[in-house]
Amino acid sequence: MNDIGASTLGLDPIARAREVGPFIAEAADEIERIQDIPAPLLNRIIEARLPRMLLPRSAGGDEVEPWIYMRAIEELARHDGSVGWNLFVANSAALIAPFIPLSAARKIYGDIRGWIAWGPPNQYTCEAVPGGYRVSGEWHFASGSRQATWMGAHCNVVEPDGSLRLNRFGRPTFKTLLYPKSQRTPIEDWNTLGMRGTASEGYRLENVFIPEEFTGTREDPALRRDPGPLYAFTMQGLYSVGVAGVAMGIARAMLDEFITLAKEKTPRGLARLADMPVVQSDVAHREAALGSGRAFLTEILKDVWANAGDIEPIDTAARVRVRLGCAQAIKSAIETADYVYKAAGVSAIFKGTPFERRFRDMHTLSQQIQSRDSHFETVGKIMFNGDPDGLFL
């Protein structure tokens, strides 16, 4: 069993991710084929504590700074997008730990293999009953569910009188219910263009009872148990940091592979790619865009961290900055992947090339909620008009 009280401040998750990287690269084809992380690799990932970067120290986690977490996820995704994605989701799910009783968090994560997976909220509700809740429903997009030991369901709460439970803002509350994975029925529906190795499949619950102890409300940062700047960030903000890390890792790998290709490839009727001024200029532009996106986001995360309090959640201005930095980093990464795929020509279209799967993974990532172009519009709107309803996450 993990020593829950142990200090982990001296550990370097980026170095640990870098050490695991070659084993991820070696298993990448198998991950795509079986839609799972092979057991030997999963053991290495767990031993390296990479699913515990955002878990509170009170529950046996490492509680690392967001920019360190981002770089570790980037390093993982550089070797395989699906592994990077599932580790970002596992860490994001660990953010529920400060919102549930410490006894429950320690039961889940007292096992070093403790891992939570879940799908996003939908229309389902749970019924408040003595001692907890009863829930039935179907959820999807549960990345990492094949590696998880526990799972969760987000739903509105129906009180015994039939009314919806409201939060302190007067809106229907979303409750997160946690349960051992064995209680769910999997729905194997992950037949996608990319990120196939994530197995982000669905699951079904049929009249399952969840004790109150294993539930929490993650939508209100003021309800968290653990103090400190990490948990002053909103969950949605840290979700977007994770997606940015995955996107930048995929883009970094594609750009590096293109530079290698350009030194070797001479297209028919043209000069060697590396000798073409347009390629030289474009690669320099993409390098600058990718690096500046990371640097911009890193600067924001460090500044917000430095000014975050132990108790109060970060304010709207800080939330907006985090969202903008993530949106820009993701946008730069997607644009870099698109450039590389086009510039590599037919060298990018065959299965097994360094480009094909990463291109598919990137364009699956680009469809996810954190990658929406509308985030720029939302940020701009709040910059001009503020957030009078307090709805921005």
C-alpha positions as CSV (number, residue, x, y, z in Angstrom):
1,M,0.0,0.0,0.0
2,N,1.2,3.5,-0.8
3,D,2.4,5.6,2.2
4,I,-0.3,8.3,2.1
5,G,1.6,10.7,4.3
6,A,4.8,10.6,2.3
7,S,6.2,13.8,0.9
8,T,6.8,13.6,-2.9
9,L,7.9,17.2,-3.5
10,G,11.4,16.1,-4.7
11,L,10.1,13.9,-7.6
12,D,10.4,15.1,-11.2
13,P,7.4,13.9,-13.3
14,I,8.9,15.2,-16.5
15,A,12.0,13.1,-16.0
16,R,9.9,10.1,-15.1
17,A,7.8,10.6,-18.2
18,R,11.0,10.9,-20.3
19,E,12.2,7.5,-18.8
20,V,9.0,5.8,-19.7
21,G,8.9,7.4,-23.2
22,P,10.9,4.8,-25.1
23,F,8.7,2.0,-23.7
24,I,5.6,3.9,-24.9
25,A,7.0,4.3,-28.4
26,E,7.8,0.6,-28.5
27,A,4.2,-0.3,-27.6
28,A,2.4,2.3,-29.7
29,D,1.3,-0.1,-32.5
30,E,0.0,-2.6,-30.0
31,I,-1.8,0.2,-28.1
32,E,-3.6,1.2,-31.3
33,R,-4.4,-2.4,-32.1
34,I,-5.7,-3.7,-28.7
35,Q,-7.1,-0.3,-27.6
36,D,-5.4,-0.7,-24.3
37,I,-2.1,-0.1,-22.5
38,P,-0.2,-3.4,-22.3
39,A,0.3,-4.6,-18.7
40,P,4.1,-4.2,-18.6
41,L,3.9,-0.6,-19.8
42,L,1.0,0.2,-17.5
43,N,3.1,-1.1,-14.6
44,R,5.9,1.2,-15.5
45,I,3.5,4.2,-15.8
46,I,2.0,3.4,-12.4
47,E,5.4,2.9,-10.8
48,A,6.4,6.3,-12.2
49,R,3.4,7.8,-10.4
50,L,2.3,9.5,-13.6
51,P,-1.5,9.1,-12.9
52,R,-0.9,10.9,-9.6
53,M,0.5,14.3,-10.6
54,L,-2.7,16.3,-9.7
55,L,-3.8,14.1,-6.8
56,P,-3.5,15.8,-3.4
57,R,-0.6,14.8,-1.2
58,S,-3.2,14.0,1.5
59,A,-4.5,11.1,-0.6
60,G,-1.0,9.9,-1.7
61,G,-0.5,12.2,-4.7
62,D,2.3,14.4,-5.9
63,E,0.3,17.7,-6.3
64,V,2.7,19.1,-8.9
65,E,2.6,22.6,-10.4
66,P,0.4,22.9,-13.5
67,W,3.2,23.8,-15.9
68,I,5.3,20.8,-14.7
69,Y,2.2,18.6,-15.2
70,M,1.7,20.1,-18.7
71,R,5.3,19.3,-19.8
72,A,5.0,15.7,-18.4
73,I,1.9,15.1,-20.4
74,E,3.5,16.6,-23.5
75,E,6.5,14.2,-23.1
76,L,4.1,11.2,-22.8
77,A,2.1,12.3,-25.9
78,R,5.2,12.8,-27.9
79,H,5.6,9.1,-27.9
80,D,1.9,8.2,-28.2
81,G,-1.1,10.4,-28.2
82,S,-3.5,7.9,-26.7
83,V,-1.2,7.3,-23.6
84,G,-0.8,11.1,-23.2
85,W,-4.6,11.5,-23.4
86,N,-5.4,8.7,-20.9
87,L,-2.9,10.1,-18.4
88,F,-4.3,13.6,-18.8
89,V,-7.8,12.2,-18.1
90,A,-6.6,10.1,-15.1
91,N,-5.0,13.2,-13.6
92,S,-8.1,15.3,-14.3
93,A,-10.3,12.7,-12.6
94,A,-8.0,12.8,-9.6
95,L,-9.1,16.4,-9.1
96,I,-12.3,15.0,-7.5
97,A,-10.2,13.9,-4.5
98,P,-10.3,17.3,-2.7
99,F,-14.1,17.3,-3.1
100,I,-14.9,14.0,-1.4
101,P,-14.3,12.8,2.2
102,L,-10.6,12.1,2.8
103,S,-11.5,8.5,3.9
104,A,-13.0,7.9,0.4
105,A,-10.1,9.4,-1.4
106,R,-7.7,7.3,0.6
107,K,-9.7,4.1,-0.1
108,I,-9.6,4.8,-3.9
109,Y,-6.0,5.9,-4.0
110,G,-4.5,3.9,-1.1
111,D,-3.9,1.2,-3.8
112,I,-1.1,2.5,-6.0
113,R,-3.1,1.3,-9.0
114,G,-6.0,3.6,-8.1
115,W,-7.3,5.2,-11.2
116,I,-10.7,6.9,-11.9
117,A,-12.3,7.2,-15.3
118,W,-15.6,8.7,-16.3
119,G,-17.6,10.3,-19.1
120,P,-18.8,13.9,-19.3
121,P,-22.1,15.0,-17.7
122,N,-25.3,14.4,-19.7
123,Q,-29.1,14.3,-19.1
124,Y,-29.2,11.6,-16.4
125,T,-30.2,12.1,-12.8
126,C,-29.6,10.2,-9.6
127,E,-32.1,9.8,-6.8
128,A,-31.3,10.9,-3.2
129,V,-32.0,8.0,-0.9
130,P,-31.1,7.3,2.7
131,G,-27.3,7.1,3.0
132,G,-26.5,8.0,-0.6
133,Y,-27.9,7.9,-4.1
134,R,-29.4,5.4,-6.7
135,V,-28.4,5.9,-10.3
136,S,-29.2,4.4,-13.7
137,G,-28.0,5.7,-17.0
138,E,-25.5,5.6,-19.8
139,W,-22.4,7.6,-20.2
140,H,-19.8,7.8,-23.0
141,F,-16.2,9.0,-23.8
142,A,-14.7,7.4,-20.6
143,S,-11.1,7.6,-21.6
144,G,-8.9,5.2,-19.7
145,S,-11.7,3.1,-18.5
146,R,-9.7,-0.1,-19.3
147,Q,-7.0,1.0,-17.0
148,A,-9.3,2.4,-14.3
149,T,-10.1,0.7,-11.0
150,W,-12.9,3.1,-10.1
151,M,-15.3,5.0,-12.3
152,G,-17.6,7.9,-11.9
153,A,-21.0,9.3,-13.1
154,H,-21.9,13.0,-13.1
155,C,-25.6,13.7,-12.8
156,N,-28.2,16.0,-11.4
157,V,-29.8,15.1,-8.0
158,V,-33.5,14.5,-7.6
159,E,-34.7,15.0,-4.1
160,P,-37.2,12.6,-2.4
161,D,-39.9,15.2,-3.2
162,G,-39.1,15.1,-6.9
163,S,-37.4,18.5,-7.0
164,L,-33.9,19.1,-8.4
165,R,-31.2,19.9,-5.9
166,L,-29.8,23.4,-6.4
167,N,-26.3,24.6,-5.7
168,R,-25.4,27.9,-4.0
169,F,-25.7,29.7,-7.4
170,G,-29.4,28.6,-7.7
171,R,-28.6,26.2,-10.5
172,P,-29.1,22.4,-10.6
173,T,-26.1,20.8,-9.0
174,F,-24.0,18.2,-10.7
175,K,-23.0,15.4,-8.3
176,T,-20.1,13.1,-9.0
177,L,-20.8,9.5,-7.9
178,L,-17.8,7.1,-7.6
179,Y,-18.0,3.3,-7.6
180,P,-15.7,0.3,-8.3
181,K,-15.4,-0.4,-12.0
182,S,-17.0,-3.9,-11.6
183,Q,-20.4,-2.3,-11.0
184,R,-20.6,-0.9,-14.5
185,T,-21.5,-2.6,-17.8
186,P,-19.0,-1.5,-20.6
187,I,-20.3,-0.4,-24.0
188,E,-17.6,-1.1,-26.6
189,D,-18.3,1.7,-29.0
190,W,-14.9,3.4,-29.6
191,N,-14.5,3.0,-33.4
192,T,-12.9,6.4,-34.2
193,L,-10.6,8.1,-36.6
194,G,-7.9,8.7,-34.1
195,M,-7.0,8.3,-30.4
196,R,-8.1,4.7,-30.8
197,G,-5.8,3.5,-28.1
198,T,-7.7,5.5,-25.5
199,A,-10.7,3.2,-25.7
200,S,-12.9,6.1,-24.6
201,E,-15.9,3.9,-24.6
202,G,-19.3,4.1,-22.9
203,Y,-20.7,2.4,-19.8
204,R,-24.1,1.7,-18.2
205,L,-25.3,1.6,-14.7
206,E,-28.6,-0.1,-13.6
207,N,-30.0,1.0,-10.3
208,V,-26.7,1.1,-8.5
209,F,-26.5,2.4,-5.0
210,I,-23.6,4.8,-4.3
211,P,-22.9,5.7,-0.6
212,E,-22.7,9.4,0.2
213,E,-19.1,9.0,1.2
214,F,-18.1,8.3,-2.4
215,T,-19.7,11.4,-3.9
216,G,-18.8,15.0,-4.3
217,T,-19.6,18.2,-6.1
218,R,-16.7,19.4,-8.2
219,E,-18.4,22.4,-9.8
220,D,-17.7,24.8,-6.9
221,P,-14.0,25.4,-6.1
222,A,-15.1,26.8,-2.7
223,L,-16.2,23.3,-1.6
224,R,-12.7,21.7,-1.8
225,R,-11.1,20.2,1.2
226,D,-7.4,20.5,0.4
227,P,-5.8,24.0,0.5
228,G,-3.1,25.3,-1.8
229,P,-2.7,27.0,-5.2
230,L,-3.1,23.9,-7.4
231,Y,-6.7,23.4,-6.3
232,A,-7.4,27.1,-6.6
233,F,-7.4,26.5,-10.3
234,T,-10.8,25.3,-11.7
235,M,-11.1,21.8,-12.8
236,Q,-12.1,22.9,-16.3
237,G,-8.9,25.1,-16.4
238,L,-6.7,22.1,-15.5
239,Y,-8.6,20.0,-18.0
240,S,-7.6,22.4,-20.8
241,V,-4.0,22.4,-19.6
242,G,-3.9,18.6,-20.0
243,V,-5.3,18.8,-23.5
244,A,-2.8,21.5,-24.4
245,G,0.0,19.2,-23.2
246,V,-1.3,16.3,-25.4
247,A,-1.6,18.5,-28.4
248,M,1.8,20.0,-28.1
249,G,3.4,16.6,-27.6
250,I,1.8,15.2,-30.8
251,A,2.8,18.4,-32.7
252,R,6.3,18.3,-31.4
253,A,6.8,14.7,-32.5
254,M,5.4,15.5,-36.0
255,L,7.6,18.5,-36.5
256,D,10.7,16.6,-35.3
257,E,9.9,13.8,-37.7
258,F,9.4,16.2,-40.6
259,I,12.8,17.8,-40.0
260,T,14.4,14.3,-40.1
261,L,12.4,13.5,-43.3
262,A,13.4,16.9,-44.9
263,K,17.1,16.1,-44.6
264,E,16.6,12.8,-46.5
265,K,13.8,13.4,-49.0
266,T,14.2,14.9,-52.5
267,P,10.7,15.1,-54.1
268,R,10.6,14.3,-57.8
269,G,11.6,17.4,-59.8
270,L,12.5,19.5,-56.8
271,A,15.5,20.1,-54.5
272,R,16.0,18.3,-51.2
273,L,13.3,19.5,-48.8
274,A,15.8,20.8,-46.3
275,D,17.4,22.9,-49.0
276,M,14.2,24.6,-50.1
277,P,13.8,28.2,-48.7
278,V,10.1,27.8,-48.3
279,V,10.5,24.7,-46.2
280,Q,13.2,26.4,-44.2
281,S,11.0,29.4,-43.5
282,D,7.9,27.4,-42.8
283,V,9.7,25.1,-40.3
284,A,11.1,28.1,-38.5
285,H,7.6,29.6,-38.3
286,R,6.2,26.4,-37.0
287,E,9.0,26.0,-34.4
288,A,8.3,29.6,-33.2
289,A,4.6,29.1,-33.1
290,L,4.8,25.9,-31.1
291,G,7.4,27.2,-28.7
292,S,5.7,30.5,-28.2
293,G,2.4,28.8,-27.4
294,R,4.0,26.7,-24.8
295,A,5.9,29.7,-23.3
296,F,2.8,31.8,-23.2
297,L,0.8,29.2,-21.4
298,T,3.7,28.4,-19.0
299,E,4.0,32.1,-18.1
300,I,0.3,32.4,-17.4
301,L,0.3,29.2,-15.2
302,K,3.3,30.4,-13.2
303,D,1.8,33.8,-12.7
304,V,-1.6,32.5,-11.7
305,W,0.0,30.0,-9.3
306,A,2.1,32.7,-7.7
307,N,-0.9,34.9,-7.0
308,A,-3.3,32.1,-6.1
309,G,-4.4,31.8,-2.4
310,D,-4.6,28.7,-0.3
311,I,-8.4,28.9,0.1
312,E,-10.1,31.2,-2.4
313,P,-10.4,30.0,-6.0
314,I,-8.7,32.0,-8.7
315,D,-10.7,34.9,-10.0
316,T,-12.4,35.4,-13.4
317,A,-9.4,37.3,-14.8
318,A,-7.1,34.4,-14.0
319,R,-9.5,31.8,-15.4
320,V,-9.8,33.8,-18.6
321,R,-6.0,33.9,-18.9
322,V,-5.6,30.2,-18.4
323,R,-8.3,29.5,-21.0
324,L,-6.7,31.8,-23.5
325,G,-3.2,30.3,-23.0
326,C,-4.6,26.8,-23.5
327,A,-6.6,27.7,-26.5
328,Q,-3.6,29.3,-28.2
329,A,-1.3,26.4,-27.4
330,I,-3.8,23.9,-28.8
331,K,-4.4,26.0,-31.9
332,S,-0.7,26.3,-32.6
333,A,-0.3,22.6,-32.2
334,I,-3.1,21.7,-34.6
335,E,-1.8,24.1,-37.2
336,T,1.7,22.6,-36.8
337,A,0.3,19.1,-37.4
338,D,-1.6,20.3,-40.5
339,Y,1.5,21.9,-41.9
340,V,3.7,18.8,-41.3
341,Y,1.2,16.4,-42.9
342,K,0.9,18.5,-46.0
343,A,4.6,19.3,-46.3
344,A,5.6,15.6,-45.9
345,G,3.6,14.7,-49.1
346,V,2.9,11.0,-49.8
347,S,5.4,10.1,-47.0
348,A,2.6,10.9,-44.6
349,I,-0.2,8.9,-46.0
350,F,0.8,5.3,-45.3
351,K,0.1,3.4,-42.1
352,G,3.1,3.0,-40.0
353,T,4.7,6.3,-40.9
354,P,5.7,8.7,-38.1
355,F,2.9,11.1,-39.3
356,E,-0.3,9.1,-40.1
357,R,-1.5,8.0,-36.7
358,R,-0.4,11.3,-35.1
359,F,-2.3,13.2,-37.7
360,R,-5.4,11.1,-36.9
361,D,-4.9,11.6,-33.2
362,M,-4.5,15.3,-33.5
363,H,-7.7,15.7,-35.5
364,T,-9.6,13.6,-33.0
365,L,-8.3,15.9,-30.3
366,S,-9.3,18.9,-32.3
367,Q,-12.9,17.9,-32.1
368,Q,-12.9,17.8,-28.3
369,I,-14.6,20.5,-26.2
370,Q,-11.3,22.0,-25.0
371,S,-10.2,22.6,-28.6
372,R,-13.2,24.7,-29.7
373,D,-12.3,27.9,-31.6
374,S,-15.2,29.5,-29.7
375,H,-13.1,29.8,-26.6
376,F,-11.4,32.8,-28.2
377,E,-14.8,34.4,-28.7
378,T,-15.7,33.7,-25.0
379,V,-12.5,35.1,-23.7
380,G,-12.8,38.3,-25.8
381,K,-16.4,38.7,-24.7
382,I,-15.4,38.6,-21.0
383,M,-12.4,40.9,-21.6
384,F,-14.9,43.5,-22.9
385,N,-17.9,42.8,-20.8
386,G,-16.8,40.9,-17.7
387,D,-18.6,37.8,-16.4
388,P,-21.7,39.2,-14.5
389,D,-23.4,35.8,-14.2
390,G,-20.3,34.1,-12.8
391,L,-20.6,31.2,-15.3
392,F,-17.1,31.2,-16.8
393,L,-15.1,28.1,-15.7
